[in-house]
Amino acid sequence: MEQALELRHRQLFHRKHFKPVFTLDDFHHYLFSEELNPPLRSQVHQDMTAPLSHYYIYTGHNSYLTGNQLSSDCSDVPIIKALQNGVRVIELDMWPNATKDNIDILHGRTLTSPVELIKCLRSIKEYAFSASPYPVIITLEDHLTPDLQAKVAEMVIETFGDMLYYPDSESPKEFLSPEALKKRIIISTKPPKEYLEAKNVKENDGDTKKVQESNEAWGMEVPDLQTELECAVKLSYIKTKENLKIFSFPCELHMFPELDVIFPSHKNCSQFVDVFFLCRFTRINLLRIYPKGTRFTSSNYNPFVGWIHGAQMVAFKMQGYGRSLWLMHGFYKANGGCGYVKKPDFLLSTGSDNEVFDPKAISPVKKTLKVKVYMGDGWRMDFKKTHFDPYSPPDFYTRVGIAGVPADTTMKKTKAIEDNWMPAWDEEFVFPLTVPELAVLRIEVHEYDMSEKDDFAGQNCLPVSELKPGIRAVPLLDHKGMKFKSVKLLMRFEFA
């Protein structure tokens, strides 16, 4: 309350007849203040001393693109934006420039316009730790001749200097921790031979099945996780240099994440790994999933298909937008938004009978989340009076639900409040959770339209494990993930 009074008094300092009392307006201001009454913890609070493989890592894909995958400009601007938002893995595709004497970053064999590699490296150096002190990983897709590869090595060493991480040995037993790698830059790239093998597999696969493109604006729902898991029954294998064969998901719906592996040490591994062994595999190794190349409009897939199997690097196209990307943004608000989220214990250990976590199994309810939606405010300040309806005030309703394992995934909604810029719903929803550690609370507000598609009025996604119990101010964001200046919901969270 002292913080509320101090903040409110600073705002009212120049008013005449000022009296330092806590008024009804002060109380309203406190309730709707994200600064004073936030829904989440804002500090890093998880153990950051475990190996990197014990964390989910905020990962971008084709980080240099400003728009679609075929004809948009390449730039360092989306890289800067991603780093400022806490993304920790940046991907750069390196190609020879037109005169074959320098290195450009672009999406190869498309109409995308290039940006120079050195410009991207310098921007990464400047902004790498603007949002988080924990390590940044740069994945380099190498399409270069040996002389240009040597030039890249010089650029990287000269640009990053002491920030660059060098492993102490060629075969470390395990990865270092985020804490040990603070303020360090890690370079990850594939040897040319390995790259060519993986490329051939991807090209052959692309000829067999076209993936349905998802025009994922706010109106497209997140691809159903249960359906996508069922689509993963067919396994196609990619052989790595360590002779470990891993699979990709030839899914017929909106998602085709392919898998890539970075090994700290795996000399004698020659078994096939399927979906039921990934949890064991990812305790030691880093697993990366990335979107199918046919997602030309920069759409994304359901990220939980990777997270529930322990994949650390679920790579997303941050230049796109839609519900899947909202989930990604929300998931990484956990742990102070530092870009590293500790995986749950059940993904880091086996049971008494050496069993691993099965995301499709029906487990007992661990925790029940009660969410009450009281009211919303701020649209009248951030939108024109005619934005939602040219003739009358808006008819808002709220959708509330859970994204997570299939058993927990659901969406519910309030009634629509007619003709009101400050709607009061006062409705409560109960969500039994079998895996609360991975659950994300989804919140959306829409304006009911009888004759046309309902209008979008804001969204937010919040990690359930980070929610602060009690009545909280929940800010709403636009479809691109940018926070509205004034729009917030007043909600209550309770756990049982």
N, C-alpha and C positions, 0 to 999 in steps of 0.2 A: 504494500500500500504506500510505503514511503517513496518508492520509485515512481509510482503513479502520480502522487502528489507533486513530486519534484518536477517530473516531465510536464505535467499539466500546468504547474505554476510558471514554468519558463515560457510556455505558450501564452499565458494570460498576463504576463508581467507588466505589459504596457497599458493594460486596461484600467480605467478609472474605477474607484470604489472596490478595488480588489480585496477579497477576504480569503485568507488561507484555510479554507474548509473543504472537506471532501464531499462534493455535491453529487447529485444524481447524474449530471453530465460527466463528471469525473469518473464515476463508476462505470458508465456506458463506455467511456473512452478506454478504461482499463480492460474491460471485458473484450473489446474488439481490437486491442493492441497486440499485434504479433510480437512486438519487442518485449512487452511486459507479461503477456499471457500466451506463450507459444505452445504448439501442440507436441513438439519434439524436443528432446535433449539436443543441445547445440555443440557439445564438446566431444572430442575423441575420448572414449572411455573403455574401448576394448583392448585386450592384450595385443600389443604390436610387436612382440618379440618372438613369435612363432615363424616357421619358414613361410616364404611367399605362397607356397602351394596350399596353405591353410586359409587363404583369403580369396574372396571374390574381388576382382580387380575391374574397375570402371574402364571399359575398353571401347575404343572407336574403330570404325572401319572406313577405309577410303577417306581419311580425315581431312584431306585437302580440298574436297569437292564442295562447291557452294550450292549445288542443286542436284539435278538428276544425274544419272550415271553415264549418259551418252553425249550430252552437248553443253553441260554447264562449265563455268570457268573454274580453274584450279587456282587456289590462293592460300596464303598463310592465315587469312582472317578466320576461317572456320577452325583452324588449329588453335589459334589464340583463344577463341571463344570456348572451345572444348576444354582447354587447360584452365581457363577461368572458372568453369563450371565443375572442376574437380576430376575430369577425365585423366586417367593415368597411363593409358596405352594409346599411342598415336601411330597410325599406319601411313607409310609413304611408299608409293610405287615409283621406282627409279628407272628412267629411260634416257638414252642418248638424245641430246638436242639435235636440231636440224643439221648442224654442221659436224656432228659426231665428236665434238671436242669438249663438251661440258654435259652436265646432268640436269635434266628436267624432271619435275614431278607431274605426272598426269595419269589418267586412266587409259591404259594402252589400247590401241586399235579402236579408238572412239574419236568423236569430234571435240572432246574436252580441250580447252586451251591450257597450255602448261604454265607452271610457275617454277622458278629456279630452286634447286635443292638448297643452296646456301641461304636463300631468304627464309625458307622453312626452318632450317636448323637454327638460325639466329633468333627467330621468333620463339622457337621452343626454349632456347636458353633463357630468353628474357622472361617468359611467362610460365615456365615449368612449375614453379613453386609458388605461384601467386595465390592459389587456393588451398594448397596442401603441401606439407614438407616431405611427403613420402615419395618414393622413387617413381620416375617416369620411364616407361619402357617404349622405345621407338622400334617398331617392326619395319624392316626395310625389305620390300619385294624387289629383287635384283634382276634387272633385264639388261645388264651392262656388259661391255667387253672388259677384259682384264685390266687394261690401262685406265679405264674409267672407274673400275672398282678401286684401284689404287688411289685415284684422285678423291673418291669418296672417303676413303680411310683418312687421308690427309685433312680433308674438310672437317670430319667429325672430331679428330684429335685437336685440331687447331681451334675449333669453335667451342668445344666443351671443356678442354683442358682437364683440370683436376676433378671436375664434376663427373667425368666418365668413370664407370665402374669396370674394373678388370678382375676377373675371378682369380683366386689364389692358386687354383689347380685346374687342370683340364677336365677332371672327373670328380667334382665335389659330391659328397655323400647326400647333401641336401641343400636347398636354397637358403640364402641368408634371409633375415627377417626384414620387414618394412622399416623397423626401428634402426637396424644396422645399416640400411641403405638410404637413410634420410639424405635428401638433397643430392642424390646421385642419379645419373642418366645411364640406363642400361640399353645396349644395342642388341637387337635380335634380328638375325637374318638367316636365310637358307643358303647352303652351298649350291652352286649352279646345277650340279647333277641332281640333287634332291629336288630342286625347284622344277626341273624339267620332268621328272617322274610324276610329281604331284600335278603339274600342268596337264600332262597327257591324260591322267585319270579324270581331271575336271572337264577337259574338252570332250572326252568320250562320253562321260555321263551327261553332259549338256545336250548331246544329240539324241539321247534315249527318251527323255521326258521333259516337257516344258512345264515350268512351274507357273501356276496361275498368279498373275501380278495382282498385288493388293493395293488398291488406291485408298490408302489408309488415312483418310481425313477423319475428323472427330466422329463421323457417323458410322465408321466401320468398327465392328467389335474386335477385340483381341482374338486371334485364332484360338480355337478351343484346344486346350492342352490335352485332354483325354483323347481326342481324335488324332492329334498329332503323335501322341505316344503309340497309338495303335497303328499309325502309318509307318512306324519305325521297325516293323517286324522283318522287313527285308534289309539285309546288311550288305553294303558294298565296301570293299576293303582297300585301304591305301597302305602301301608298304613304306616304312620309314627306314632310315639308314641303320637304326638299331635293330631292325628285323622285327619290330613290334607292329602288328597289323591292327589298324583301328578302323572304325566304321563311320560312314556318314548316313544321314537320314534321307532316302529318296522318297520324300513325301509328296503326295499328289495335291496338297492344298496350298496354303499361302507360304510355306516355310520349307527351306532346304538348307539348313545349316550344315556346312561341311566341317570336318574336324581336323585340327592341326595340333601337333604335339611338340613341346620343348622338353627335352630330357636333361636332368642334372647328371644322372648316371644310370644306365640301363643296358649293360653290355650283353647279357646273355638271355634276353627276353625274346621268345619266339612263339608265344601263344596268341590266339585270337582273343580280343577283348570285346564283349558285348555289353548291352545296356546294364546288366546285373553286376558287372564287375567294374564299372566306371568309378564307383565310389571308392573302391580299394585302390584303383589306379591313380586317382587324382589326389590321394593323400601325399604322394611323393612328387608327382609330375604335374606340370601345368598343361591344361587342356584349353584350346581355343576353338570357339565356334563362330562362324561368320556367315553372312547372308549369301544366298544363292546369287550368282552373277546375273540372272535374268530379272532381278528386282530393279528394273531400269529407273523407276520413279523414286528411288531411295526409300522404299518402304522397308519395314522390319518384320521379324517373326515374333512369336511368343517367347520371351527370354527365359521363362521358367523351364522350358525344355532342356536348357543347359544347367541352370542353377540347381534343379532338383537332382541332377546326376553328379553334382560336384564340380562342374566345369567352371574354372576360375575366370576365363576370358570369354565372356559372351559378347561378341563384337557387334556393335550397332552403328548404323549410319546416322550420325548426330545431325546431319543437314536435313533429314526428313522430319516428319512429324506424324502424330497419330497415337492411338491408345497404347500400342506396344512400347513406343518411346516414352510415353508418360510413365509407364511402369518402371522402365529403366531409370528415369530421373528420380522417381520416388524411392526405389530400392536403395539408391546410393545417397539418399539423405541420411541414412543410418551412419552411426559412428562419427558424428560431427561433419559429415560430407567430405571426408578426407580421401575418398576414392578407393579405400580398402575396407572391406566388411568381412569380419571373421566368419568362417563357415561354421554351421552348427556342429556340435560334438558328434551327432549320429552320422555325419558325413566324414568324420575323421577317425572313426573306430569301428570295430566289428562287434557283434553281439556275442553272447555266451556260447552259441553254436557256430561261431565264425560267419554268421550271416551279415549281409550289408543292407542298407536302407533300400526299400522297394517303394518308389513313389506312387505306384498304382495300388498298393495294398491299402485296405481300410483299417486305419489305426484308431485306438480309443481317443476320445476328446481330451486334450491336455488342458485347454483353457477356453473360456467363453468370453468373447468381447461383446459388450453392450454399447451401442452407439446411439446417442440421442441427437437428433437434428432440431435445434431450437428455432433458429431464424437466420436470415441473411441480410446484408446491407452493403451499400457502396455502389451499386449499379447506377443509381441516379447521379452519382458524381463522375463516373467513368464512361458513361454512354449518353448519347443524345436521346432526347425524349421519344424520338420516333424510331430508334434503332430496332426494337423488337416488334413494335406494332405502331403504325402511323396514326391510329385513332384512339388507342386506350393504353393504360399502363399494362405492364407485362403480367403473364400468368406463369410464375416460376414453379418448378418442381425439382427435387433432388434425387439423384440416383446414388445409392451407397452399396458397396459390395466388397468382396474379398477376391484377390488374385493369389494363387498359391498352388498347392498340390490339387489334383482333380477333386478330391473329397471336400476341400474347403472352398472351392471356387463357386461364387454365387453373386448375383446382383439383385437389389431390391430398390423400390422407389417410394417416395412420399406422394401424397395427393398434390395436385396443382392448386396454388393459391391465386385466385383470380384478381386481376386489376390492382396489383400492389407492388411498389418498388422496394418495399421492406417486408418480405414475406415471413410469416411465423408459422412453421409447420408443427413443431412440438410433437414429433413422432420418434419412436424408439425402435431399433432393430437389434436382433440378437444373432450373433455369429459363433456357433460352436467350431472350434479350431482343433484339428488333429496335428497340424504342424505349424504352430504359431511362429516358430523361429523364421520361417520363410515367407509368411503371409504379408501382403501389402493391402492396405485399405484404399479402396478406390472411391473417389467422390467426384460427382459431376452435377452441374446444375444446367437445366434446359428450360426454355420458354415454350410452353405448349402452343401449338399453332393448329387450329382445326382444319385449315384448308391446305397447308403446305407442310414441309418437313419442319420439325421442331428446331428452334434456334438454339445454338450453343451459347451458354452464359458463364462458363468457367469450369475448371477441373483442378484436382490435386490428387496425388498419390502419396501415402505415408506408410513407412514400415511399421507394422503392428508392434514389433518388439521395442520400438523407440517411443511409442505414444506415452504422453504424460497423463495419468488419470485426472479426472475432474473436468470442469467446464473450460473450454479452450477456444481461442480465436484461430480459425483455419483460413489462411489466405487462399484465394483462388487464382489460377493461372490461365493464360489464353491457350489456344490450341498448339502454339509453338513452345509452350513451357515458360513464357515470360509472365512475371507476376503482375496482376492488375494493381493499380495504385491504391484503390480503396476497397475493392470487393472482398468480403470475408463472410464466412459462416460462423455462427456460434454453435458449438457442439460439445457434447459431454461423452467422455470415454470411461468405461468401467470394466474391470476384469474380475472374473469369478473362476 
